């Protein structure tokens, strides 16, 4: 049976900002998916320990005051998210995350910030994965399609309903459904086993990053550098 017909787990974070090495977790969701429906779900609300910028609150709806009053310490939340994800990987279940390098790098940075075991340490030193990133896959298999590649836009392309954008549970579920839809449209993606698909995405992401870096330099930014590592950015891998 193809990977997209087997159990999958969606993962999403909503955060304080856009830099995964500096931003903090505000909300998170991990959604189990099998047979076309949600099989289990776990959600978190964290107190990030810093003020949540107004522009971030406007996106995900969580204010600093609410996070402080209702959220749990971010150290505990990060630890539980890491344990849950690595538990699925130990079972061989792929984790699906849209723009996975952002969410996983941010989680890894939080673990390091709070002196917690890394994802790799929780896996006995093994590399993390398998990871399925619909953002990276779609960009590779439909490279020349015009338009945005946001989750909302790609949901529209593949006929996936996104009921509450920028709510962690909704985004995690939509990411899984988009991954399934991509596999159904592109047989070459469905034919790969999860480990092979993971490795293929490493190459696809690297090729995109190198191409984008070259584009930026041609446009006049001679020192532009685009991190080409996936699913964890090299900065956090080195620091960890």
N, C-alpha and C positions, 0 to 999 in steps of 0.2 A: 504494500500500500504506500502511495506517495506521502511525503512528509506533511503536506498540507491537509491530509485527511486524518492524520494522527493527532494526539493531544499537543496543544501549543499553549504558551503562556505569554500574555501581553503585559508590557511593563511601561509605565510612564511616570515622570516626575513633573511637578510644577514647582517653580523655584523663585528665588529672589532676583535673578538676573540672567544675563545671556552668556557670561563667561563661566564655563564649567569648572574652571580651577578656582574661582572665587565665589561663585553663587552658592546658596545654601538651599537645602530641601525645605519646601513648605508643605506640599501634599504629594502623595505617592499612591499608586495602585498597581496591584499584580492580579491579573485576571486569567483564570484557567479557561480554556476553550476547547471543546471537543464536540464533534457531531453537529456543528452549526449553532451551538448555543454555549452560554456561559456555564461552566461546571463548578466553579468556585471563584471567590473574589476576596481580596484583602485590601483594605484602604488605611492610609495613615494621614494624620494631620500633625505637623511638627511645629514646635517653637524653634525657629532657626537661630535664635540668640542674637540676631541683629534686626534692625528696622527693615521692613519690607518696603522697597520703593513704591511710590504711588503708581508708577507706570506698570509695575509687576502686579500690584493688587488689582489694577483695572483689567488685567488680562484674566487672572484666575479667580478673582473675587475674595481673596483672603487678605485681611488687613493685619497689620502688626498687632493690634489690640486683640483681635480674635485669636491669632496664633498663640499669643502669650497666655490668653485665658483658657483656651480649649486644647491647645497642642501639647504634645508630649516632648520631652527633651530630644533634640535632634540626634544626639548621640545614640539614644535608645532606638529611635526610628531607623537610622542608617544601619545599625547592627541587625535589626530584624529584617530589613529589606535584603541585606546581603545574605543573611542565613536562608531566607526564603528562595532567593534566586539560585544560590549555589545548591540548595536542596534539589531544585528542579534539574539543574545541570547534572548532578550526580545520578539522577534517574534517566538521563539522556533526553530530557524534554527541551526542545528549543525555546529560547526566550525571544520574543518578538518586540522590537522597540523601534519606533519611527525616529530616524536620525540617532541611532543607537550610540554613536560616539559621544554625543552630548550627555545623554542620561547616564551612561555607564562611567564616563570620565568624571562627571560630577559626583556620582556615588563613590567612586574610588577616592576622590579628593576628600570627601567627607570622612571616609574611614580613616585616611591618613591623618587628617586634622584632629581627630578625636582619639588617636592612638589605638585604633581597632584593627583586627586582622584584615588583611586585604582579601579581595575576592580570590586571588590565586592561592593565598595561604589557606583559605577555607576549602580549597579543592586539592589540598595536599601538594601544592606546587605546580599543578597543571594549569595550562592556559584556560581562560574562560571560554565558554561556548558549549554547544552551538548557539549562535546569535543569528536572528533573521531580521534584517533591516530593510523594510519596504522602500525607504527613501533611496538607499544605495542601489537596490536591485532595479527599481523603476528607472532610475537615472541611467543605468547601464543598458537595460534591454529596450528602452524607448528613448534613446539619447537625443534625438532631434525633434521630439515633440515640443511644440511651443507652449508657453504659459508657465505659471508658477509651479513649484514642487512642494508647496506647503501640504500639510496633512489634509486640510480642507479641500484643496485643489485636486489632490490625487484621489481622495475619496470620490469626488465628482467624476473623475476620469474612469474609475472602476465601478461606479454605481453603488458605492458603500454609503450608508446613511450615518452621518456624524451628528448625533443628537445634541451634544453640549460640548463644543470645542473648548479646549483649554481646561476641561475638568479631567483630572487624571484617569478616572475609571473609563470615561467615554473615549478618551484618546487611546488608552491602552487597548480597548476592545476594537476600536476602529483600525488600529495598526494591524491587529491580527486578521481582521476581515479583509483589509487591503492586501496583506501578504497572501492570503488564500486566493483572492481574485487575480493577483498577478500570476500565481502558479497555474491557475485555470486558463488564463489567456496565453501564457508562454510555456509550452510543453518542455522546453529546454531547462526551465527553472524547476518545474515539477519533477523532472527526471533525476535531479541531483539528490543525493542523500544529505541530511543536515550537515554532516561534517564537510562534505565536498562543497556544499553551498556556502558554508562559513568561509572556507578557504578562497572560493571564487570571489566573495565580497571583499576580501582583503585586497585582491588584485584590482577589482573594479574601483574601489575607493582610492587606491593609490593612483590609478590612471586618471581619475577625475581630478584629484588634488594636483597632480603634476601639470595637467592641462590648464587648470584654473590659475595656478601660479604663473605659468608661462603667459597666459592672457593678461594678468595683472601687470607683469613686467613689460609686456609689449605696450600697455597703456600708459606707461611712464613711472610705475612704482618699481624701480630697479631692485629694491631690497625686499620685495614682497615674499613672504614665506607662508605656504599653506601646508599644515601638518598632514602628512599622507598616511598616518597610521590609523588602523581600525581593528577592533571596536573600542580600544582605549587609545587616547591620544598619547603621543610619545612623552610629552611633558609630565604627565602623571605617572607613566610607566617608569620614567627615569627617577622621579622624585620618590616613588614608592619603593 
